[in-house]
Every structure is written in structure tokens, then in C-alpha cells.
Amino acid sequence: MSLSNKVKALTKQYHEEVVGLRRHIHMHPELSFQEYETSKFVQAQLGKIGVPFKDGVAGTGVVGLIKGKNPDSRTIALRADMDALPILEENEVPYKSKNEGIMHACGHDVHTSSLLGVSRILNELKDEFEGTIKLIFQPAEERHPGGASIMIKEGVLENPKPASIIGQHVHPLIPVGTVGFRPGLMMASCDELEISIKGKGGHGAVPQNCIDPVLISAHLLVSLQQVVSRFLDPTIPSVLTFGKIESVGGVHNVIPNEVRILGTLRMMNEEWRFKAHEQIRKIVRNICEAFGGEGDIHIKVGYPFLINDEDLTKRLRNAAETYMGKENVLDLPMRMTAEDFSYFSQKAVGCFYRLGVANEARGITSSVHTPTFDIDEDALEVGVGLMSWLALEELKMK
């Protein structure tokens, strides 16, 4: 039996078990940096199949090693994130979240259970490959500063150092049974903007006696749009969006003392990203001063942009076509969403691909980060089998 057929057979054999793992994790979601029980569960599963591991990396992270023949010849890393979101689940399913107000609405339960399935398969096949597989179960993808950045600082990309790192993520925009790849720039950096505009409040009937922060905020929001449309290189994908504006104390006829604005800046270029920061600060300061107010801005620097290595992505795409059939491997567009796998892609040769989970006929179409997100669990068979195959193929590289 060929190695790919062995992978497929083992994937089918353990599919129901992986579904059970996913449902357990889905029922017991934990927020970023609080994945204590999830971490224990992962450790128990690795121990059950005999994979050695180190726990306590970046708090709750777990790193396992599967050593094949000649283990020092080459190392490939596989990554899955474990945290959930502060969302109240609305799905009425047997595996509905038992932790009220917390939900695996971004598919990290799929990522973790899939990597556990991959661990079992590759551990059974370790006499048939050369090299080492590093298994990275990462906490806190959803919360700044991102668990990936902390794991890297704690040496997850060393001892042994992986030649490449592979990550997969659910994608509800493509059907179950398919996967998507994109070489080069794939996802954006993500910074959070917190702006405070202070004026002088008073009665709405006598605005001449006030410094109106609401009016200042209106001018400011319009002016800030010029950062993308007029200041930045138009060939660089960029998005500046404001999602919340609130006054502190104002009502119909009361001008408040302060207005607060929250927004996000997303870009595909690190140099221009920080130039944009400077321009945003300048506009906030100048607009507020021009109207007699005070402006304060805090920019929380988030994840960098995610870039897939061209050669690695091409190899993995070809391997996916061999394993799944060319018709089931799709080209993906660039997205302005963000992912902290970007830290890995900035430090190592990396590829991040998407796993189709949608099934329109069954009504499984909800987007991630929504209270009705779910997957067609047939996607777990693809997720486990394909990642196992990609790792095996990469170990053959010299």
C-alpha cells in the first residue's frame, strides 16, 4: 500500500475518534490565555498515543515531538491554536458550548482536534519517514499580543529548528472537501486605535460657550480617511475602519466633555504601516488643536502581515492536488483579516492554508466569529489526512 493510501486509511479509521475530540473541545471552550483544561486535554491525548511533549509554553501551550528515522535530518512544524471567543453560542447541537458566553466560533476546536489526529497518524507511521515532526498547540491566537509571539520568544522555533511550519484554518466560504492556498501576501497586519477627544461640555443651546468634541470627532473621522486614500502608496492594500464612537456624558441637549473612538488599521507592508501611525497621530493632534480641543491616541501594535513562502506554498499545493485531486484545491484571494500565524511566517518558512467546512445543503454557512458558526464534520477527515500528507511530503525535501 502506498504511503498516501496508508494516510487515507488511518484517517478514515480514526475519523469518529477525531470527531469526538472536536466535540469535547467545542463543548468546553476557554478564552485566550485561559486554556487550562484544553491544554490538559491535549496533553492527555498525546500521552495516550505515546508522543512526548513539553507543556507550559507561553502559559498553556504544548509542544510535542514525533521522531522518525534519522530524526536530526529535517524538522517540520505543524501548528494549531486552542482558544475560543467571548460569544454566546446559538447552535442547538448535542455538542453546544457548556461554558456560557464562550464559544469556539473561529474553528480552533477543529484545528486542535485535527492536529491531535495528525499526531496519532504520524506517530503510527514514524518508521516510514525520516526526520522529526514538531507539534505546536498554541494558546491565545485571538488576543493581543498573540500566543504565537510568546511561544517564539520562549524558543518554540528552536531545538529542533523547523525547516518549515504549516498551519491550517477553517474557511466557511469554501465547501467541505476543498482546501485553498495563496502564495505570498495572504493576510494583513492588525493594529487597534483608541482615540480620546477632550473638549469643554455644556448646554447644547449655547455651543459658542463650549468646545464640542462631537463636532471635532466628525472632522477627525473624515480627515483620517485620507491616510489610506491620499497618504499611503495606493499599490499597498490598506484598510482604516472605525467601529465605535461614544460620547462620555452627552445627551440630546448636552455637549459632552469627551468623545472616544475605536478603530482598526490593517496593512500589507510593515514600513508603510508605521508611516501610517505617524500620520494618524499628526492628524489627531492637529485637528483637535485647530478646534481648541485635546486629542490623545493610543495605537496598540498587533499582528504583522502574513506572508506564505512562495516555494513552500507551491510544493504544498502540488502535494494537496496529488492527495485530494486538482479540482478540490482552490486559489484564495488576499484577505484583510489577521492571524497571529503571521509571527511564524515572519520568522520561518511558512504556509497557512484554508480548510473548507461549509455545506449549503445542510445550512452550514455561517461565518466565523458568529454565534451560529459550525462545520460539516467531514472536514475533519480532510484536515487530518491532508496535514499528515503535507508533513510527510515536506520531510522528503533536502
C-alpha positions in Angstrom: 0.0 0.0 0.0 1.3 3.4 -0.9 2.1 5.9 1.9 -0.8 8.2 0.7 -3.2 5.3 0.9 -2.0 4.4 4.3 -2.6 8.0 5.4 -6.1 7.9 4.0 -6.9 4.5 5.6 -5.7 5.7 9.0 -7.6 9.0 8.6 -10.9 7.0 7.9 -10.1 4.7 10.8 -9.7 7.5 13.3 -12.3 9.8 11.9 -15.0 9.2 14.5 -12.5 9.5 17.3 -11.3 12.9 15.9 -15.0 14.0 15.7 -15.3 13.1 19.4 -12.2 15.1 20.2 -13.6 18.1 18.4 -16.9 17.9 20.1 -15.3 17.6 23.5 -13.2 20.7 22.9 -16.2 22.5 21.4 -18.3 21.8 24.5 -15.5 23.1 26.8 -14.2 26.3 25.2 -11.8 28.6 27.1 -10.7 32.2 26.4 -7.2 33.3 25.3 -4.5 32.6 27.9 -7.0 30.6 29.9 -6.9 27.3 28.0 -6.0 25.3 31.1 -8.4 22.4 30.7 -7.9 22.3 26.9 -4.1 22.1 27.5 -4.6 19.2 29.9 -6.8 17.5 27.4 -4.2 17.9 24.7 -1.5 16.6 27.0 -3.7 13.6 27.9 -4.3 12.7 24.3 -0.6 13.0 23.4 0.3 10.8 26.4 -2.3 8.3 25.4 -0.7 7.7 22.0 2.9 7.9 23.3 4.0 11.3 21.9 6.5 13.1 24.2 5.7 16.7 24.9 6.6 19.8 26.8 3.8 21.8 28.5 3.7 25.3 29.9 5.0 27.0 26.8 3.5 30.5 26.7 1.4 29.5 29.7 -0.9 26.8 28.4 0.9 25.9 25.1 2.0 22.3 24.4 4.8 21.2 22.1 5.2 17.6 21.0 7.8 15.8 19.0 7.4 12.7 16.8 10.8 11.4 15.8 11.1 9.2 12.7 14.2 7.5 11.4 17.3 9.8 11.3 15.4 12.4 13.4 18.1 15.1 13.1 17.9 15.2 9.3 15.0 17.6 9.0 12.2 19.0 11.2 8.8 20.2 10.1 6.5 22.1 12.5 2.7 21.9 12.5 0.6 24.5 14.3 -2.9 24.5 15.8 -4.5 27.2 18.0 -6.7 26.3 21.0 -8.5 29.4 22.3 -12.2 30.4 21.9 -14.1 33.6 21.7 -16.4 35.6 24.1 -19.6 34.7 22.1 -22.8 33.1 23.3 -23.4 30.1 21.1 -26.9 29.9 19.4 -26.5 26.5 17.8 -28.8 23.8 19.1 -26.5 20.8 18.8 -25.5 18.0 21.2 -22.0 19.5 21.5 -23.1 23.0 22.2 -20.8 25.0 24.5 -21.3 24.3 28.2 -19.4 27.5 29.1 -22.0 30.2 28.8 -20.8 33.2 26.8 -17.7 31.4 25.4 -17.7 29.6 22.1 -15.4 28.1 19.5 -16.7 30.4 16.9 -13.5 30.5 14.9 -12.8 26.8 14.5 -9.9 26.4 16.8 -11.6 23.3 18.1 -11.2 21.9 14.6 -7.6 22.9 14.4 -6.7 21.3 17.7 -8.6 18.1 17.2 -7.2 17.8 13.6 -3.6 18.2 14.9 -4.3 15.5 17.5 -5.5 13.2 14.7 -2.4 14.1 12.7 -0.3 13.3 15.8 -1.8 9.8 16.0 -1.3 9.0 12.3 2.2 10.3 12.1 3.2 8.5 15.3 2.0 5.3 13.8 3.9 6.0 10.6 7.2 7.1 12.2 9.1 4.1 10.9 8.2 5.1 7.4 9.7 8.7 7.3 13.0 10.4 8.2 13.1 13.4 10.3 11.1 15.0 13.1 7.6 16.4 13.4 7.2 19.3 15.9 3.6 19.7 17.0 2.7 23.2 18.2 -0.6 23.6 20.2 -0.7 27.3 20.6 -2.8 29.4 23.1 -4.3 32.9 22.6 -4.5 33.5 18.8 -7.5 35.7 19.4 -5.9 38.1 21.9 -3.1 40.6 21.7 -0.1 40.1 21.8 -0.9 36.6 20.4 0.3 33.3 21.7 2.5 32.8 18.7 4.7 35.7 19.5 5.2 34.5 23.1 5.9 30.9 22.0 8.6 32.2 19.6 10.2 34.3 22.4 10.2 31.1 24.5 12.1 29.2 21.8 9.4 27.1 20.0 11.2 27.6 16.7 14.5 26.2 18.1 15.8 22.9 19.4 15.0 21.5 16.9 14.6 24.3 14.5 12.0 23.5 11.8 12.8 23.9 8.2 9.2 25.0 7.6 6.0 25.5 9.5 2.5 24.7 8.3 -0.9 25.9 9.7 -4.4 25.3 8.6 -7.6 27.3 9.3 -11.3 26.6 8.7 -12.9 28.6 5.9 -16.7 28.8 5.7 -16.6 30.4 2.3 -15.5 27.2 0.5 -17.3 23.8 0.6 -16.3 20.8 2.7 -13.9 18.6 0.7 -11.9 21.5 -0.6 -8.9 23.5 0.6 -7.4 26.8 -0.5 -3.9 28.1 -0.9 -2.3 31.5 -1.7 1.4 32.1 -2.2 2.9 35.4 -1.0 0.9 38.0 0.8 -2.2 36.5 2.3 -3.5 38.3 5.4 -3.0 41.8 6.8 -1.4 43.3 9.9 -3.8 44.4 12.5 -3.5 47.5 14.8 -6.0 48.8 17.3 -6.6 52.6 17.5 -8.0 54.2 20.7 -8.7 57.9 20.3 -9.8 60.3 23.1 -11.0 63.8 22.1 -11.4 66.2 25.0 -13.3 69.5 24.8 -15.5 71.6 27.1 -19.0 70.4 27.6 -22.1 72.5 28.2 -25.7 73.2 27.1 -26.5 72.3 23.5 -28.3 75.6 23.1 -25.1 77.7 23.7 -22.4 75.8 21.7 -20.4 79.1 21.5 -19.5 78.6 25.1 -18.3 75.0 24.6 -15.6 73.2 22.7 -17.6 70.4 21.1 -15.7 67.1 20.9 -18.6 65.6 18.9 -18.0 68.1 16.1 -14.3 67.6 16.4 -14.7 63.8 16.1 -16.8 64.2 12.9 -14.0 66.3 11.3 -11.4 63.9 12.5 -13.1 60.8 11.1 -13.3 62.3 7.7 -9.7 63.6 7.8 -8.4 60.2 8.9 -9.8 58.5 5.8 -7.1 60.5 3.8 -4.4 58.3 5.5 -5.4 55.5 3.1 -6.8 57.4 0.2 -4.2 60.2 -0.1 -1.1 59.5 2.1 -0.2 55.8 1.5 1.1 54.1 -1.6 -2.1 53.1 -3.4 -0.5 49.8 -4.5 -0.3 48.6 -0.9 -3.6 47.0 0.3 -4.7 49.0 3.3 -7.9 49.4 5.4 -8.7 52.0 8.1 -12.0 51.4 9.8 -13.7 52.9 12.9 -16.2 50.6 14.6 -17.2 52.6 17.7 -17.7 56.2 18.7 -19.2 57.2 22.0 -19.6 60.4 24.0 -18.8 60.5 27.7 -21.8 62.1 29.3 -23.6 63.7 26.4 -27.4 63.5 25.6 -29.8 65.3 23.2 -29.1 68.8 24.5 -25.8 68.3 26.4 -22.4 68.7 24.7 -20.1 66.2 26.4 -16.6 66.8 27.7 -15.1 63.8 25.8 -15.6 61.5 22.8 -13.9 58.2 22.4 -13.3 56.4 19.1 -12.2 52.9 18.4 -10.8 51.7 15.1 -8.5 49.3 13.3 -5.7 49.7 10.8 -4.8 46.8 8.5 -1.9 46.8 6.0 0.3 44.6 3.9 3.5 46.5 4.3 5.5 47.0 7.6 7.3 50.2 6.5 4.1 51.9 5.4 2.3 50.6 8.4 4.4 52.6 10.8 4.4 55.7 8.5 0.6 55.5 8.7 0.9 55.5 12.5 2.8 58.8 12.4 0.3 60.4 10.0 -2.7 59.3 12.1 -1.1 60.8 15.3 -0.4 64.0 13.4 -3.9 64.3 12.1 -5.4 63.6 15.5 -3.2 66.2 17.2 -3.7 68.9 14.5 -7.5 68.6 14.1 -8.1 68.6 17.8 -5.9 71.6 18.3 -7.5 73.5 15.4 -10.9 73.4 17.2 -9.5 74.1 20.6 -9.7 70.6 22.0 -7.2 68.0 23.0 -6.6 64.7 21.2 -4.9 61.6 22.6 -4.3 58.4 20.6 -3.1 55.0 21.7 -2.1 52.6 18.9 -1.9 49.0 20.0 0.5 47.4 17.6 -0.9 44.0 16.7 0.0 41.1 14.5 2.2 41.7 11.4 1.0 40.7 7.9 1.0 37.0 7.0 3.1 36.0 4.1 3.3 32.5 2.7 6.6 31.4 1.3 6.3 31.1 -2.5 8.3 27.8 -2.9 6.8 26.1 0.1 3.2 27.0 -0.8 3.7 25.8 -4.4 5.1 22.4 -3.1 2.2 22.0 -0.6 -0.4 22.9 -3.2 1.0 20.3 -5.6 1.0 17.8 -2.8 -2.6 18.7 -2.0 -3.6 18.2 -5.6 -2.0 14.8 -5.6 -3.7 13.8 -2.3 -7.2 15.3 -3.0 -7.4 15.9 -6.7 -6.7 19.1 -8.5 -10.4 20.1 -8.7 -10.6 20.2 -4.9 -7.6 22.6 -4.4 -8.6 26.3 -4.9 -6.9 29.6 -5.3 -7.7 32.1 -2.5 -7.8 35.9 -2.7 -5.9 38.1 -0.3 -7.8 39.0 2.8 -7.6 42.0 5.2 -8.3 39.8 8.2 -5.4 39.0 10.5 -3.9 35.9 12.1 -1.1 35.5 14.5 0.4 32.7 12.5 1.9 35.7 10.8 4.5 35.8 13.6 5.6 32.3 12.5 5.6 33.3 8.8 7.8 36.3 9.6 10.4 34.2 11.4 10.3 30.9 9.5 9.5 29.5 6.1 5.7 29.1 6.5 2.5 28.2 4.7 -1.0 28.9 6.0 -3.9 27.3 4.1 -7.6 27.2 4.5 -9.9 24.2 5.1 -13.3 24.2 3.6 -16.1 23.5 6.1 -19.3 24.8 4.5 -22.3 22.6 3.5 -25.0 24.8 2.0 -27.4 21.9 1.6 -27.3 21.3 5.4 -27.4 25.0 6.2 -23.8 25.2 7.4 -22.8 28.5 6.0 -22.3 30.9 9.0 -19.2 32.9 9.1 -16.5 32.7 11.8 -16.9 34.9 14.8 -20.7 34.5 14.7 -22.9 32.7 17.3 -24.1 30.2 14.7 -20.8 29.1 13.2 -20.4 25.4 12.8 -18.7 23.0 10.4 -19.5 19.9 8.4 -17.5 17.4 10.4 -16.5 15.6 7.2 -13.9 18.4 7.0 -12.1 16.8 9.9 -11.2 13.9 7.6 -9.7 16.3 5.1 -8.0 18.3 7.8 -6.3 15.4 9.4 -5.4 13.5 6.3 -4.1 16.4 4.3 -1.9 17.9 7.0 -0.4 14.4 7.7 0.4 14.0 4.0 1.8 17.6 3.6 4.1 16.9 6.6 5.3 13.7 5.1 6.0 15.2 1.7 7.9 18.1 3.3 10.2 15.7 5.2 11.3 14.4 1.9 12.9 17.7 0.9 16.6 18.1 1.2 
